[in-house]
């Protein structure tokens, strides 16, 4: 009886050992290579590489070409002005600028002189001929008879002149006298000489031509380049 039990236990141990070592297979789902491949996710998309493919160095992806920057357009100067010149200097300036061959891109304009020639006592514009006549009637009532209604095309149109004087002192003296008579709306303003000066305008210059023009301008005292108004 003891021998039977001994050999039974020995047989059970051998059976357990065989199962543990896999000699008798597995009681779970199949784990051998064909079944394992079937259980992989998306196994159909796997690609087997050759030895040459597996050992070949990876090909570096070329970087995307950087787009070339568009060069900025060269600067252009729409309108440049030089002046004011007196007649003699203006002629010398024109002679030197002729070398730039600007053609119709160059023009000259007259500029009123800036020297004060006299002073005027006046009443500002009244807006219309009727307004000026009405103001003239008020002056007559105050005993003022030396006046003139300005009706020419000028900023003082329909104003009233009360006298033109060579010096500012004389004009201020006349203004004080009128104030005593009851005229309180009169003013004193300078009048400028009609002597002509010249300014030159140049259009659509490139940077190089404008630089040459600046060099010519430096030869004339107190002259400089500026943008046209």
Helices and strands as residue ranges (DSSP letters): H 2-20, H 33-39, G 43-45, H 51-55, E 76-85, H 87-97, G 98-100, G 103-105, E 106-112, E 116-123, H 129-141, E 148-150, E 159-165, H 168-181, E 186-192, E 196-206, H 207-217, E 225-227
